[in-house]
Structures are given as C-alpha cells and as structure tokens.
Amino acid sequence: MLSQIMESAVDNGLIVTTPCRGVRLPRMPQSEPHILTPEEAARIVESAPAPHDLLIALLAFNGLRIGEAFALRRGDIDVSRRLLVVDENLAEANGALVFDTPKSHQKRTLALAASLAERLGTYLTGLPEDSEELLFTNRDGNPLRYNQWRKAHFNPAVSAAGLGDITPHDLRASHGTWVADRYGVMTAAHRLGHSNASVTTRHYARPVAGRDSEVAEAADAWMTGKDGASGT
C-alpha cells in the first residue's frame, strides 16, 4: 500500500523518486485451508437448522463466497432450469453493510445439483414473490452479518457434525479442490468466479490425498503396456 502511495506521488510530481523502489518485501506466511471431504461437508449441512443448511450447501457445493451467498435474492434462482446467478456481494465496512458486485466484478451462472434445486424450490414457496427479496436474512428480516451468523449457526453446525476448526471459507476451498481434481482447474475457476485460473491453484485447489499413489499405479500400467483405460 505504501509503495502504491509513493508511486502515485511520483506520478503527480510531488516527489522525484519513490523510496520504496528496490525494497524487497518479506514473504507473508500463508495458512493452508482445511480441505473437507464431500461427506464431511454434507454432515455440516445436515447439522445446520433451516434455512441455514441451504446457505451452507451453497458454500460447499457451489463454491460461493460468503458475501455472495448473503446477497442472493429470489430472482437469482431459476429452479426449473436448476441455475443460480451470482451477480452481487454483501460486505461489511466499518459496521455498515454494502451491496456491491462480486470480488472479481464478474457475473456468473452456476448449475445447481438437482437435490439442492428441489430444496431451494420448496424454500422459495415460503418467501414473498418479490424477485429482490433476499434469500437469507436474520430473524428481523435484515441482511446477515458474518460474525453473528457464524457464531449463531455455522460454528454450532460444525461442532454437531463432529468437526472442528472449520471456517466458511474452507467450504469454498474444498469445493474448488473437488472440482479441479475431477473436472480441471478451468472449471473450478469458473465455479469460484476467478478470472484467472492461477488464483484457483494458488489459494483454493489442493492435491487430493491418495492421488499420487494412483498416478504411480497408472505409471506402472503405462510402462508395462497394460493400461486398462486404453484397452492395451
């Protein structure tokens, strides 16, 4: 941030050169996300009260950011076509709630699992017909706040599922890992709303346990010419 300020000062003729030039920053330690199995994520969903079970399912099985899930409106769900439109994000800044575009500023449309679309359809029947109606609110009908929601609904569901030290962001990272492992990084990047797949691999998708052993077994088949997948 200081470097950007100084560069702006140079551009505006306030200083001749930036003192930040040539200064190499230390590497920031990065904590690895906790990658859950689909079964573990499903247990958290099943342990959460309605409708927060649906919200958690959207985090785990559609890879939404928490702010994107909080900002979902009735009109964003197309139950008949099993589609979900992500075009808004809810963030909290200095205590104020702010609706804005998603982090990548890109609208995306995601396919919904048939079972999740069915459950969302049932839930929508109890909501007002207004397409701008928020899907998830607090008991007073106001937008959700992250810290309050996590303490009241998410953390108890994690504990009830027999898990610990899990964050909502871990569900998104887990989704990215599942999708990248089976369908490729580009598909995972689309699901997560990344304009650059390198972001997906750097911060979200992680190697799935056991895959290296599977590769070794496959390599043995390749070497001996007995690759069952190719029929030789």
Secondary structure, 3 states (H helix, E strand, C coil): CHHHHHHHHHHCCCCCCCCCCCCCCCCCCCCCCCCCCHHHHHHHHHHCCCCHHHHHHHHHHHCCCHHHHHCCEHHHEECCCCEEEECCEEEEECCEEEEECCCCCCCEEEECCHHHHHHHHHHHCCCCCCCCCECCECCCCCECCHHHHHHHHHHHHHHHCCCCCCCHHHHHHHHHHHHHHHHCHHHHHHHHCCCCHHHHHHHCCCCCCCHHHHHHHHHHHHHHCCCCCCCC
